[in-house]
Amino acid sequence: MEALWSAALPLLRQQVGERNFSAWIEPIRCVSGNGEVCLEVPSRFFQEWITRHFLSAIREALTQLGGEPCAVRAVVAAGDDPQARSVPSTPAAAANGEPVRRPRAPKIGHLVPHYTFETFVVGAANEVAFQAAQAVSAHPGRRFNPVFLHGGVGLGKTHLINALAHELLRRRARMRIVCLAAESFMNVLITSLRQDQMNAFRDRFRQVDALILDDVQFLAGKERTQEEFFHTFNALYGAEKQIVLTSDKPPAAINGLEQRLRSRFEGGLIADIHPPTREMRLAILHAKAGSHGVTLVPEMAELLVQYGGPSVRELEGALNRVMATAAVRGAPISAELIEAALRPFRRARPVVSVEAIQEVVSVRFGVSVGDLVSHCRVRQLALPRQIAMYLSRTVAEVPFLTIGEKFGGRDHSTIMYAVRTVETKRVADRDLDQIIAGIECQLRELPV
């Protein structure tokens, strides 16, 4: 059942969308049942929402992969309901009339058990973010506050904040932590407003030792939620409590985010997470396979990296599908099995235009598209222009003559020189290589 569930996750991600998947599907844990798939969820509210909105899609995906009708049931994890974990506002009285002192329970979201620092593969693409998270776990609220982690989808942000929360609780068992998605923060706010329980909402979020909020870009354009979060942020920051935020883009690039919030986000440590290099992806693949007791020979690992896509999440999904297929067939992992397991899930490669590349590069380097295509020889324009030309050739695969036409009628030899120059600089400059890799990942995620 667990292998079947692992194989179904990438399919569900495509069906329900990235945001719904992260908020509602990813926290689910599959447990053994009597001939049925039991999905363990963190609360009764979670159970009701999953049953109402996603259970039919889950059942269809499992039936499609298993080849026969599949019974599915959502159950609340024992001892994991927030109502069971909450600390009473009024202490109970003992037999002698004295109040009973209960230890403070950590207020946390549903942490993924295996998302720890030990299982996080560190490399040049995420080293700064990893070191920042470790520093926070050692000295919360003191060294880096707030911490803002940003990067594309599936690059390890959620893994890192889960690892941070686990480490904070390991070092300080009674620490009060809230770790949840920005969408969940908004949902709790809406419920509190409707039920006239705003005092309880503020007590819950403003009296914690650490607030870890995932996907804060979701707050964009939501004025009431931003207003409440602004005051929550100020209360925690003023009390020297740790704040950790993640987003798919840096604060300055989040449209619809109030300036007062943006300035506070930018007042701490900002660390970006880039797409992993090929060497990192191989290391991640071997680590995740090893955690399942699977050893991959180099040829099979290379093939999985080739099929797996640019992000860690896509790579893990590909590995899960291959392991599930091997378990169902009772066969060892081979090139033929990898091909059979992953071919149906391969996405069409987006067609990227030169104009789209010019737009993305101009935003990344803070110049205009007009500057990129102009013949102005100002020094600060040379590198962005060459990178845009290079990406037009390597990502869009446009002929040199056409690229020249798109960049102000330049000669094809100028484009060839730009491509060679950027190739040489990528090898010599690791930071530049990561910047270009991030742009490449962004371009791959553009809609077709």
Residue pairs with C-beta under 8 A, 6 or more apart in sequence:
1 30
1 32
1 33
1 37
1 38
2 30
2 32
3 323
3 324
3 327
3 328
4 37
4 62
4 65
4 66
4 70
4 324
4 328
5 30
5 37
5 39
5 62
6 30
6 320
6 321
6 323
6 324
7 65
7 320
7 321
7 324
7 325
8 58
8 61
8 62
8 65
9 25
9 317
9 320
10 314
10 317
10 318
10 320
10 321
10 345
11 61
11 64
11 65
11 345
12 21
12 25
12 54
12 57
12 58
12 61
13 21
13 25
13 317
15 57
15 61
16 24
16 25
16 54
16 57
18 153
19 183
19 215
19 218
20 54
22 158
22 181
22 214
22 215
23 181
23 183
23 184
24 46
24 49
24 50
24 53
24 54
25 54
25 58
26 112
26 158
27 41
27 42
27 46
27 109
27 110
27 112
28 39
28 40
28 41
28 50
28 74
29 39
29 40
29 77
30 37
30 38
30 39
30 40
31 38
31 39
31 40
31 75
32 38
33 73
35 71
36 70
36 71
36 72
36 73
37 62
37 70
37 71
37 72
37 73
38 73
38 74
38 75
39 50
39 58
39 72
39 73
39 74
39 75
40 75
40 76
40 77
41 47
41 50
41 74
41 75
41 76
41 77
41 110
42 76
42 77
42 80
42 81
42 82
42 109
42 110
43 76
43 80
43 81
43 82
43 83
44 76
44 81
44 83
46 76
46 110
47 74
47 75
47 76
50 58
50 74
51 74
55 72
55 74
58 72
59 70
59 72
62 70
62 72
63 69
63 70
65 324
79 85
80 110
82 107
85 105
85 107
86 105
86 107
87 102
87 104
87 105
88 102
89 203
91 99
91 100
91 101
91 102
92 99
92 100
93 99
93 100
94 100
103 174
104 174
104 176
105 176
106 169
106 173
106 174
106 175
106 176
106 177
107 176
107 177
107 178
107 204
107 208
108 165
108 169
108 177
108 178
108 179
109 178
109 179
109 180
109 181
109 184
111 162
111 165
111 166
111 179
112 158
112 159
112 162
114 291
115 158
115 159
115 162
115 163
115 166
116 162
116 163
116 166
116 167
117 130
117 133
117 134
117 137
117 163
117 166
117 167
119 159
119 163
119 287
119 291
120 126
120 130
120 156
120 159
120 160
120 163
121 276
121 280
121 283
121 284
121 287
122 130
123 276
123 277
123 279
123 280
123 283
124 274
124 277
124 280
124 430
124 434
125 155
125 273
125 274
125 275
125 276
125 277
125 280
125 434
125 437
126 151
126 155
126 156
126 160
126 273
126 274
126 276
128 271
128 272
129 149
129 151
129 157
129 160
129 271
129 272
129 273
130 160
132 144
132 147
132 149
132 269
132 271
133 147
133 149
133 160
133 161
133 163
133 164
133 244
134 167
135 143
135 144
136 143
136 144
136 145
136 147
136 164
136 168
136 242
136 244
137 164
137 167
137 168
137 171
138 171
140 168
140 175
140 209
140 210
140 241
140 242
141 209
141 210
141 240
141 241
141 242
142 240
144 268
144 269
145 237
145 240
145 242
145 243
145 268
146 233
146 237
146 242
146 243
146 244
146 245
146 264
146 265
146 267
146 268
146 269
147 242
147 243
147 244
147 245
147 268
147 269
147 271
148 245
148 246
148 247
148 250
148 251
148 265
148 266
148 268
148 269
148 270
148 271
149 157
149 160
149 161
149 244
149 245
149 246
149 247
149 271
149 272
149 273
150 157
150 246
150 247
150 248
150 249
150 250
150 270
150 271
150 272
150 273
151 157
151 248
151 272
151 273
151 274
151 438
152 248
152 273
152 275
152 311
152 438
152 441
152 442
152 445
153 248
153 311
153 313
153 445
154 311
154 312
154 313
154 314
155 273
155 274
155 275
155 276
155 311
155 312
155 313
156 273
156 312
157 214
157 246
157 273
158 214
158 246
159 312
160 273
161 179
161 212
161 214
161 244
161 246
162 179
164 212
164 244
165 177
165 179
165 210
165 212
168 175
168 177
168 210
168 242
169 175
169 177
172 209
175 209
175 210
176 207
176 208
176 209
176 210
177 208
177 209
177 210
177 211
177 212
178 204
178 205
178 208
178 210
178 211
178 212
179 210
179 212
179 214
180 212
180 213
180 214
181 213
181 214
181 215
181 218
182 213
182 214
182 215
182 216
182 217
182 218
182 219
183 215
183 218
185 205
185 213
185 225
185 229
186 218
186 219
186 222
186 225
188 201
188 204
189 201
189 224
189 225
189 228
191 197
192 198
192 200
192 201
193 224
201 228
202 232
205 211
205 232
206 231
206 232
206 235
206 236
208 236
208 241
209 241
209 242
210 241
210 242
210 243
210 244
211 232
211 236
211 241
211 242
211 243
211 244
212 244
212 245
213 243
213 244
213 245
213 246
214 246
215 246
215 247
215 248
216 245
216 246
216 247
216 254
216 265
217 247
217 248
217 249
217 254
217 257
219 225
219 226
219 229
219 257
219 261
220 254
220 255
220 256
220 257
221 255
221 256
223 258
226 257
226 258
226 261
229 261
230 258
230 260
230 261
230 264
233 243
233 261
233 264
234 264
236 242
236 243
237 243
237 264
243 268
245 265
247 254
250 270
250 272
251 257
251 261
251 262
251 265
251 266
251 270
252 262
252 266
253 363
254 262
272 438
274 434
274 435
274 437
274 438
274 441
275 310
275 311
275 437
275 438
275 440
275 441
276 284
276 312
277 433
277 437
278 305
281 305
281 308
281 312
281 315
282 301
282 302
282 305
284 312
284 315
284 316
285 296
285 301
285 304
285 305
285 308
285 315
285 319
286 296
286 301
288 315
288 316
288 319
289 295
289 296
289 301
289 319
289 323
292 323
294 323
294 333
296 304
296 333
299 335
300 333
300 334
300 335
300 338
303 335
303 338
304 315
304 318
304 319
304 322
304 338
305 315
307 318
307 338
307 342
307 346
308 314
308 315
308 317
308 318
308 319
309 315
309 318
309 347
310 440
310 441
310 444
311 441
318 342
318 345
321 341
321 342
321 345
322 333
322 337
322 338
322 341
322 342
323 333
324 341
325 337
325 340
325 341
326 332
326 333
326 337
326 341
329 337
331 337
348 448
349 444
350 443
350 444
350 445
350 446
350 447
350 448
351 448
352 395
352 396
352 443
352 444
352 446
353 396
354 392
354 396
354 398
354 402
354 403
354 406
355 406
356 443
356 446
357 388
357 391
357 392
357 395
357 396
357 443
358 369
358 372
358 373
358 388
358 406
359 369
360 439
360 442
360 443
361 372
361 384
361 387
361 388
361 391
361 439
362 368
362 369
362 371
362 372
362 384
362 388
364 384
364 435
364 439
365 383
365 384
365 387
367 380
367 381
367 384
371 381
371 384
371 385
372 381
372 384
372 385
372 388
372 407
373 406
373 407
373 408
374 381
374 408
375 408
385 407
385 418
386 418
386 421
386 422
387 422
387 436
387 439
388 407
389 403
389 407
389 415
389 418
389 419
389 422
390 418
390 419
390 422
390 423
390 436
391 436
391 439
391 440
391 443
392 398
392 403
392 406
392 415
393 400
393 403
393 415
393 419
394 419
395 440
395 443
395 444
398 406
400 412
400 415
400 416
401 412
403 410
403 412
403 415
404 410
404 411
404 412
404 414
404 415
407 415
422 436
425 432
426 432
426 433
426 436
427 433
